[in-house]
Amino acid sequence: MHDIAIVGGGVLGCASALFMARGGMKVVLVERGGLCMEASGRNAGTLTLMYARRPLLQFVIPGKEMWEDTRSWLGADVGHRFAPGLEVAFTQAEAELLEREMKLRAEIGAPIEVIGGNRAREIEPGLSEKVIMAGYCAVDGFAGSNLIGGPFRAALLAAGVTLMEARPVVGVDRRAGGGFDVRVGPGRDGGEAVRVPARRILLAANMWVRPMLDWFGLRDLPIKGRANQVIVTERMRPAIRSILRVVSQISLKQTNNGTFLIGSGAGYPWFDDPDQAVIELKPDNVVNKLAIASHTVPALRDTRVLRTWHGWEGYTPDNLPLVGPIPGVPDAYVMACMRSGWTTGPYAGKLMAQTLMGQTPDQALFIPEFDPARLFEMEFGPNYTLKRKERAA
Ligand SMILES: Cc1cc2nc3c(=O)[nH]c(=O)nc-3n(C[C@H](O)[C@H](O)[C@H](O)COP(=O)(O)OP(=O)(O)OC[C@H]3O[C@@H](n4cnc5c(N)ncnc54)[C@H](O)[C@@H]3O)c2cc1C
């Protein structure tokens, strides 16, 4: 019997498993693909204090610090580098929005200031003359999401985690004497379906927690999935050194090998059912994002696109994550739909481990803003009771 089964091997599931195992728990981690091959291996790698949702900021700051020193907790370097962060505005309306948002962040401790266009161009000479204002954080950064799966696998195995990769969880049953039987489907490697007993369970499967919560009778929760896209250019001479964002539109950075990464979720449809989610590349959408990119960094005008990729993100109606006990199901927990989840991931996993091990966490993770129960208030109101009664019957 494992102390806990963790479903989903993205950065949140892997970090939780790692810190729980190091704390002495017997952990099994089940991942239907490979470790960190969905959002956690496809994201744009930005570590920034500037665009995380405000209730997440208190987790983003220490999360970012953990990425700066992965050797100490992961035992490997994953390409972290510091870079100045600039979120830029071209119009008066964008500038007002930016100023309001950045001041709020600065008030809660983020080292962010609002600067004019000229100062922004001093910091980043590659920036367009048309930028009129910017939010500036001197200590933003970047880490390579494509480098994380291997080090996590090595660290998890060294910590004694039972790893089941390429094995989907297909259901969960409660055991008569307490705990759960996690039903693991057959593997692509020919492995047979098995039942894995565990005292507790943590769902860390991003937008896929929607059908998983169904297994506990919590149906039709308002969780949606949407594709987020990264566009990769050919290699270029060094043109910028900062991490850029154009207010609410795209993020932009030049990687160590000279390619530019342009990230954005804009223009892609929402999905209720993650199993029906398909991504269709829309050339117009790519062209539009490139136009914004070259408007921001003129050196990009003549560059060519090498490739694009997408990853899935789970969203709740208030854009805050689901973190905490699954309502009405003792010993079951969820941690999913985390905006800026790359940045917060290691720290959130550490806090989850401290919480479930009964230690005093460095700071509370199960806060009302993240409470999964709030989703019922939002969409279902009194129907929640009805659904729960139906389930009991
Ligand atoms: C393109 C893109 C760009 C992004 N850019 C940034 C950024 O620059 N900075 C930032 O901070 N954040 C960024 N994000 C967000 C960040 O990547 C995510 O918030 C974070 O990776 C979420 O981690 P996770 O572990 O919750 O989810 P995931 O990494 O999606 O992991 C969930 C895992 O659950 C597994 N799973 C699903 N169903 C099952 C099942 N039935 N059985 C077993 N396993 C299952 C999946 O295979 C998957 O591996 C970006 C996201 C995307 C997609």
The ligand as an SDF file (V2000), in Angstrom:
LIG
                    3D

 53 58  0  0  0  0  0  0  0  0999 V2000
    2.5840   26.7480  -24.6170 C   0  0  0  0  0  0  0  0  0  0  0  0
    2.5960   27.0920  -23.1460 C   0  0  0  0  0  0  0  0  0  0  0  0
    3.3810   28.1400  -22.6840 C   0  0  0  0  0  0  0  0  0  0  0  0
    3.4390   28.4170  -21.3070 C   0  0  0  0  0  0  0  0  0  0  0  0
    4.3280   29.3570  -20.8720 N   0  0  0  0  0  0  0  0  0  0  0  0
    4.5270   29.5030  -19.5350 C   0  0  0  0  0  0  0  0  0  0  0  0
    5.5600   30.3500  -19.0750 C   0  0  0  0  0  0  0  0  0  0  0  0
    6.2980   30.9270  -19.8680 O   0  0  0  0  0  0  0  0  0  0  0  0
    5.7290   30.4880  -17.7220 N   0  0  0  0  0  0  0  0  0  0  0  0
    4.9200   29.8300  -16.8170 C   0  0  0  0  0  0  0  0  0  0  0  0
    5.1060   30.0070  -15.6180 O   0  0  0  0  0  0  0  0  0  0  0  0
    3.9460   28.9840  -17.2390 N   0  0  0  0  0  0  0  0  0  0  0  0
    3.7430   28.8020  -18.5650 C   0  0  0  0  0  0  0  0  0  0  0  0
    2.7950   27.9370  -19.0190 N   0  0  0  0  0  0  0  0  0  0  0  0
    1.9710   27.2260  -18.0320 C   0  0  0  0  0  0  0  0  0  0  0  0
    2.6870   26.0100  -17.4400 C   0  0  0  0  0  0  0  0  0  0  0  0
    3.3710   25.2840  -18.4290 O   0  0  0  0  0  0  0  0  0  0  0  0
    1.6740   25.1180  -16.7390 C   0  0  0  0  0  0  0  0  0  0  0  0
    0.9450   25.9010  -15.8100 O   0  0  0  0  0  0  0  0  0  0  0  0
    2.3300   23.9740  -15.9800 C   0  0  0  0  0  0  0  0  0  0  0  0
    3.2540   23.2880  -16.7750 O   0  0  0  0  0  0  0  0  0  0  0  0
    1.2540   23.0340  -15.4780 C   0  0  0  0  0  0  0  0  0  0  0  0
    1.8640   21.9130  -14.8960 O   0  0  0  0  0  0  0  0  0  0  0  0
    0.9710   20.6690  -14.4840 P   0  0  0  0  0  0  0  0  0  0  0  0
    1.8590   19.7010  -13.8440 O   0  0  0  0  0  0  0  0  0  0  0  0
   -0.2200   21.1480  -13.7300 O   0  0  0  0  0  0  0  0  0  0  0  0
    0.3310   20.1530  -15.8700 O   0  0  0  0  0  0  0  0  0  0  0  0
    0.9250   19.2990  -17.0960 P   0  0  0  0  0  0  0  0  0  0  0  0
    2.3310   19.6020  -17.3620 O   0  0  0  0  0  0  0  0  0  0  0  0
   -0.0550   19.4460  -18.2070 O   0  0  0  0  0  0  0  0  0  0  0  0
    0.8730   17.8220  -16.5330 O   0  0  0  0  0  0  0  0  0  0  0  0
   -0.3240   17.1120  -16.3610 C   0  0  0  0  0  0  0  0  0  0  0  0
    0.0040   15.6500  -16.6570 C   0  0  0  0  0  0  0  0  0  0  0  0
   -1.1460   14.8420  -16.3900 O   0  0  0  0  0  0  0  0  0  0  0  0
   -1.0550   13.7290  -17.2900 C   0  0  0  0  0  0  0  0  0  0  0  0
   -2.3250   13.0190  -17.3840 N   0  0  0  0  0  0  0  0  0  0  0  0
   -3.4680   13.4340  -17.9660 C   0  0  0  0  0  0  0  0  0  0  0  0
   -4.3970   12.4730  -17.9010 N   0  0  0  0  0  0  0  0  0  0  0  0
   -3.8300   11.4200  -17.2710 C   0  0  0  0  0  0  0  0  0  0  0  0
   -4.2910   10.1140  -16.9100 C   0  0  0  0  0  0  0  0  0  0  0  0
   -5.5150    9.6990  -17.1840 N   0  0  0  0  0  0  0  0  0  0  0  0
   -3.4360    9.2790  -16.2560 N   0  0  0  0  0  0  0  0  0  0  0  0
   -2.1570    9.6850  -15.9300 C   0  0  0  0  0  0  0  0  0  0  0  0
   -1.6800   10.9010  -16.2790 N   0  0  0  0  0  0  0  0  0  0  0  0
   -2.5020   11.7700  -16.9140 C   0  0  0  0  0  0  0  0  0  0  0  0
   -0.6580   14.3920  -18.6030 C   0  0  0  0  0  0  0  0  0  0  0  0
   -0.1240   13.4460  -19.5190 O   0  0  0  0  0  0  0  0  0  0  0  0
    0.3510   15.4380  -18.1380 C   0  0  0  0  0  0  0  0  0  0  0  0
    1.6820   14.9610  -18.2320 O   0  0  0  0  0  0  0  0  0  0  0  0
    2.6610   27.6670  -20.3900 C   0  0  0  0  0  0  0  0  0  0  0  0
    1.8420   26.6330  -20.8520 C   0  0  0  0  0  0  0  0  0  0  0  0
    1.8180   26.3280  -22.2120 C   0  0  0  0  0  0  0  0  0  0  0  0
    0.9550   25.1780  -22.6870 C   0  0  0  0  0  0  0  0  0  0  0  0
  1  2  1  0
  2  3  1  0
  2 52  2  0
  3  4  2  0
  4  5  1  0
  4 50  1  0
  5  6  2  0
  6  7  1  0
  6 13  1  0
  7  8  2  0
  7  9  1  0
  9 10  1  0
 10 11  2  0
 10 12  1  0
 12 13  2  0
 13 14  1  0
 14 15  1  0
 14 50  1  0
 15 16  1  0
 16 17  1  0
 16 18  1  0
 18 19  1  0
 18 20  1  0
 20 21  1  0
 20 22  1  0
 22 23  1  0
 23 24  1  0
 24 25  2  0
 24 26  1  0
 24 27  1  0
 27 28  1  0
 28 29  2  0
 28 30  1  0
 28 31  1  0
 31 32  1  0
 32 33  1  0
 33 34  1  0
 33 48  1  0
 34 35  1  0
 35 36  1  0
 35 46  1  0
 36 37  1  0
 36 45  1  0
 37 38  2  0
 38 39  1  0
 39 40  1  0
 39 45  2  0
 40 41  1  0
 40 42  2  0
 42 43  1  0
 43 44  2  0
 44 45  1  0
 46 47  1  0
 46 48  1  0
 48 49  1  0
 50 51  2  0
 51 52  1  0
 52 53  1  0
M  END
$$$$
